Amino acid sequence: MAEPWNKDIERLLKTKPDGLDVQHLPAAMISFHAAFLDVPLPDRTVDPPVIPPVDPVAAAAVDAAVIEIANAMSWDVDETRQEYENFRLQATKESKNDIKDKFVGSKEHLLFGHVVGEVRRLKTVFGAMLSPTGGMVGPGPFSIHVAEGVLGYHGVAHDAGGYLCRWYKENPGYEYINEQENPNCEKNPLKGQISGIFFWIKKLKLGWLNLLAFSDPTSLVGGAPVEDISSFLEPGRLSAAGTEPSEEDGGDGVILDEAEVRFLEVMISGAVQEGDDELVNKGLESLKKRGLISGDEEAGYQITDELVLAMAITLQPELKLEAAPTALAVAPGADEQTLRYYRYGDFLVEQTTPAPGQMRLAGLRDASHAQERLLKVIPLAESDLGAFSLSLTGDKFETAASNAAAGAPDQAAGLGLDATASGVVSDVTTALDSGKVVGTIRIQQYDGENEIKSRDLQFVQGGQATWLVSRADEDSEQIDISLASTATLGLELGLTSAAEN
């Protein structure tokens, strides 16, 4: 190819791979795989590669399978034999991996073969046979056939990138949306998962608002599960504890159990943990029963794209915000509930824990919506004290504030304020002395997988106002204090600039 294989990879959306819907092709490919198991692989440690001799019985079985492929595809037999010889030169250990009969010859398998075949100058069918499971979603024993949609197209591109990197050192590897040429391609299969998923979300033009507009979920790209979960995009009213929606609010996101969460995490991230076998399979069956996954192993599963989007955001956000109200602020028991908000680009996801072992996910319209919901569990006391913001070391503040509270208004100057601010200083001092924390927020910003910045905020209740108290980081001696208004809260959270970031 004249250009990198991942150039305009979105072409897969319009590609009908060679061999798709050819009636007898899957059976011919299965026969070929069985015969090729007895053919020794070339030794490519030397140049040119050494081609070992093949047992006559094995050679005859392979030739019969090659003819079967030629007949299915209406190809010239001699040309197909030559194509096989080219395939054999490039075959790898992975070409002899266990086969999944119901996946071989599927659209996703042939799309994988289309990409790999373009690079290795092989016909699509033989490109696909370089890896019998190329294009499946999920790691190793957990891999499943996902048909189209975000995960379907991602599975094809991710597998193709990894295969070309591992065996032929073709850039960019698993980080297939990276157009920059690197000295070494990415061989770690855990890489490129979230970035790839968001690439296809953009290419499929998915978003909270246009997903919400679909009244018929089967009209979604790739075919969607039968259950309409548009309510997932409109979270219900938060109760005092932030868990229960009111009946008139309708749906309130999607509640997932531990097995369902683990299934989605494994499919999206590719990371497997000890003991996942039973849990992942249980999660798949549960999501199928609920209608959040449709299809089957043969036709391929369809997984609700907005559910994939929400889970992917929680696994690798650009910003994570964790808010914990206290029992002083709301109803008893509310301190046990934590609201988490995750942001990636323009997408915002709200996460709560309705009960042990459960996760609730809901999409938010925009940053204002997130702030509005935060204020339901961290109430701000109305105040006429006016705007106030201060940043100084803890010792300096404690000394000056103590003097001001002791009846010396002029000591407010020690805080960089004029004497008329003594009421403000007194209220701040009262708030800090009382230790009446009504809520906390931790904000973490990420660059890819790494945290680059974090900030902890405390909401402290004074006599006349709620105060926002924070440090730039855990080691900082500098204390920042400001009136906890809606405006300052939005500024601190950085949510209002989500679309620009």
Buried (B, 14 or more C-beta within 10 A) or exposed (E): EEEBBBEEBBEBEEBEBBBBEBEEBBBBBBBBBEBBEBBEBBEBEEEEEEEEEBEEEBBEBBBEBBBBBBBBBEBEEEEBBEBBEBBBBBBBEBBBBEBBBBBBBBBBBBBBBBBBBBBBEBBBBBBBBBBBBBBBBBBEEBBBBBBBBBBBBBBBBBBBBBBBBBBBEBBBBBBBBBEEEEEEBBEEBBBBBBBBBBBBBEBBEBBBEEBBEBEEBEEBBBBBBEEBBBBBBBBBEBBBBBBBBEEEBEBBBBBBBBBBBBBBBBBBBBEBEEEBEEBBBBBBEBBBEBBBBBBEEEEBBBBBBBBBBBBBBBBBBBBBBBBBBBBEBBEEEBBEBBBBBBBBBBBBBBBBBBEEEBBBBBBBBBBBBBBBBBBBBBBBBEBEBEEBEBEBEEEBBBBBBBBBBEEBBEBBEBBEBEEEBBBBBBBBBBBBBEEBBBBBBBBBBBEEEEEEEBBBBBBBBBEBBBBBBBBBEEEEEBBBBBBBBEEBBBBBBBBBEBEEE
